[in-house]
Amino acid sequence: MNDINKVIDEMPEEVYQRLVSATELGKWEDGTVLSEAQRESTLQVIMLYQARKLEQTDHFTIGPGGKINELSKSELKKQFKGESIAEFKEADI
């Protein structure tokens, strides 16, 4: 386990971003499809990186210590208060 900690500690953010992209798209930058094992391993590395190096507070992100941030419904409402999703003109109604 110490090896993975060293990898995370020394990983540049650019590499992290590439891993995130590969996991989201299901393929590497060169177009090679990730195997299921690669996708699982990459996701684990991403989560470790997030827990150790990023200070995230968004809903369902990995927070310090590896805990998943789960915001309550009222916290989510506060976060999005005042942001409209769509606006209608009187002529549209």
Short mmCIF file of the C-alpha atoms (twelve columns), coordinates in Angstrom:
data_MODEL
# 
_entry.id   MODEL 
# 
loop_
_atom_site.group_PDB 
_atom_site.id 
_atom_site.type_symbol 
_atom_site.label_atom_id 
_atom_site.label_alt_id 
_atom_site.label_comp_id 
_atom_site.label_asym_id 
_atom_site.label_seq_id 
_atom_site.Cartn_x 
_atom_site.Cartn_y 
_atom_site.Cartn_z 
_atom_site.pdbx_PDB_model_num 
ATOM 1  C CA . MET A 1  0.000   0.000  0.000   1 
ATOM 2  C CA . ASN A 2  2.944   2.338  0.525   1 
ATOM 3  C CA . ASP A 3  3.680   2.236  -3.212  1 
ATOM 4  C CA . ILE A 4  0.231   3.596  -4.087  1 
ATOM 5  C CA . ASN A 5  0.626   6.358  -1.496  1 
ATOM 6  C CA . LYS A 6  3.916   7.370  -3.114  1 
ATOM 7  C CA . VAL A 7  2.283   7.349  -6.550  1 
ATOM 8  C CA . ILE A 8  -0.551  9.588  -5.316  1 
ATOM 9  C CA . ASP A 9  1.855   11.953 -3.510  1 
ATOM 10 C CA . GLU A 10 3.991   12.397 -6.630  1 
ATOM 11 C CA . MET A 11 1.193   12.423 -9.220  1 
ATOM 12 C CA . PRO A 12 0.936   15.707 -11.152 1 
ATOM 13 C CA . GLU A 13 -2.557  17.157 -11.557 1 
ATOM 14 C CA . GLU A 14 -2.260  16.711 -15.343 1 
ATOM 15 C CA . VAL A 15 -2.005  12.937 -14.898 1 
ATOM 16 C CA . TYR A 16 -4.999  12.986 -12.549 1 
ATOM 17 C CA . GLN A 17 -7.027  14.908 -15.154 1 
ATOM 18 C CA . ARG A 18 -6.067  12.365 -17.850 1 
ATOM 19 C CA . LEU A 19 -7.175  9.503  -15.607 1 
ATOM 20 C CA . VAL A 20 -10.494 11.248 -14.943 1 
ATOM 21 C CA . SER A 21 -11.024 11.769 -18.663 1 
ATOM 22 C CA . ALA A 22 -10.156 8.159  -19.501 1 
ATOM 23 C CA . THR A 23 -12.532 6.856  -16.839 1 
ATOM 24 C CA . GLU A 24 -15.381 9.115  -17.966 1 
ATOM 25 C CA . LEU A 25 -14.941 8.307  -21.663 1 
ATOM 26 C CA . GLY A 26 -13.994 4.651  -21.233 1 
ATOM 27 C CA . LYS A 27 -10.898 5.024  -23.393 1 
ATOM 28 C CA . TRP A 28 -7.369  6.417  -23.272 1 
ATOM 29 C CA . GLU A 29 -6.336  9.513  -25.204 1 
ATOM 30 C CA . ASP A 30 -5.107  7.361  -28.108 1 
ATOM 31 C CA . GLY A 31 -8.565  5.760  -28.422 1 
ATOM 32 C CA . THR A 32 -7.699  2.431  -26.794 1 
ATOM 33 C CA . VAL A 33 -10.662 1.182  -24.781 1 
ATOM 34 C CA . LEU A 34 -10.098 0.658  -21.044 1 
ATOM 35 C CA . SER A 35 -10.622 -2.884 -19.852 1 
ATOM 36 C CA . GLU A 36 -12.960 -3.347 -16.901 1 
ATOM 37 C CA . ALA A 37 -9.934  -3.996 -14.658 1 
ATOM 38 C CA . GLN A 38 -8.221  -0.798 -15.891 1 
ATOM 39 C CA . ARG A 39 -11.378 1.214  -15.312 1 
ATOM 40 C CA . GLU A 40 -11.729 -0.104 -11.742 1 
ATOM 41 C CA . SER A 41 -8.068  0.537  -10.922 1 
ATOM 42 C CA . THR A 42 -8.147  3.996  -12.475 1 
ATOM 43 C CA . LEU A 43 -11.266 4.893  -10.519 1 
ATOM 44 C CA . GLN A 44 -9.592  3.802  -7.277  1 
ATOM 45 C CA . VAL A 45 -6.551  5.970  -8.036  1 
ATOM 46 C CA . ILE A 46 -8.836  8.926  -8.823  1 
ATOM 47 C CA . MET A 47 -10.689 8.512  -5.533  1 
ATOM 48 C CA . LEU A 48 -7.434  8.262  -3.561  1 
ATOM 49 C CA . TYR A 49 -6.104  11.375 -5.274  1 
ATOM 50 C CA . GLN A 50 -9.301  13.273 -4.514  1 
ATOM 51 C CA . ALA A 51 -9.246  12.199 -0.870  1 
ATOM 52 C CA . ARG A 52 -5.611  13.104 -0.346  1 
ATOM 53 C CA . LYS A 53 -4.973  16.124 -2.552  1 
ATOM 54 C CA . LEU A 54 -8.253  17.900 -3.312  1 
ATOM 55 C CA . GLU A 55 -10.499 19.705 -0.898  1 
ATOM 56 C CA . GLN A 56 -13.899 19.045 -2.400  1 
ATOM 57 C CA . THR A 57 -17.204 19.865 -0.794  1 
ATOM 58 C CA . ASP A 58 -19.596 19.146 -3.679  1 
ATOM 59 C CA . HIS A 59 -22.279 16.478 -3.372  1 
ATOM 60 C CA . PHE A 60 -20.972 12.931 -3.897  1 
ATOM 61 C CA . THR A 61 -17.324 13.908 -4.170  1 
ATOM 62 C CA . ILE A 62 -14.556 12.373 -2.090  1 
ATOM 63 C CA . GLY A 63 -13.646 14.576 0.854   1 
ATOM 64 C CA . PRO A 64 -10.643 14.550 3.182   1 
ATOM 65 C CA . GLY A 65 -10.040 11.183 4.794   1 
ATOM 66 C CA . GLY A 66 -11.848 9.366  1.979   1 
ATOM 67 C CA . LYS A 67 -15.379 10.155 3.144   1 
ATOM 68 C CA . ILE A 68 -18.052 10.736 0.512   1 
ATOM 69 C CA . ASN A 69 -19.618 14.176 0.781   1 
ATOM 70 C CA . GLU A 70 -23.368 13.740 0.946   1 
ATOM 71 C CA . LEU A 71 -25.248 17.009 1.147   1 
ATOM 72 C CA . SER A 72 -28.751 17.139 2.556   1 
ATOM 73 C CA . LYS A 73 -31.649 18.310 0.416   1 
ATOM 74 C CA . SER A 74 -31.661 21.678 2.203   1 
ATOM 75 C CA . GLU A 75 -27.899 22.099 1.633   1 
ATOM 76 C CA . LEU A 76 -28.346 21.369 -2.065  1 
ATOM 77 C CA . LYS A 77 -31.199 23.886 -2.283  1 
ATOM 78 C CA . LYS A 78 -29.005 26.549 -0.658  1 
ATOM 79 C CA . GLN A 79 -26.214 25.769 -3.093  1 
ATOM 80 C CA . PHE A 80 -28.480 26.315 -6.104  1 
ATOM 81 C CA . LYS A 81 -30.681 29.069 -4.700  1 
ATOM 82 C CA . GLY A 82 -31.096 31.925 -7.122  1 
ATOM 83 C CA . GLU A 83 -29.814 29.941 -10.112 1 
ATOM 84 C CA . SER A 84 -32.539 29.521 -12.664 1 
ATOM 85 C CA . ILE A 85 -32.493 26.506 -14.936 1 
ATOM 86 C CA . ALA A 86 -34.645 28.089 -17.642 1 
ATOM 87 C CA . GLU A 87 -36.507 31.293 -18.184 1 
ATOM 88 C CA . PHE A 88 -39.754 31.659 -20.092 1 
ATOM 89 C CA . LYS A 89 -40.900 34.708 -21.935 1 
ATOM 90 C CA . GLU A 90 -44.533 35.690 -21.678 1 
ATOM 91 C CA . ALA A 91 -44.968 34.868 -25.380 1 
ATOM 92 C CA . ASP A 92 -43.770 31.285 -24.709 1 
ATOM 93 C CA . ILE A 93 -46.448 30.577 -22.111 1 
# 
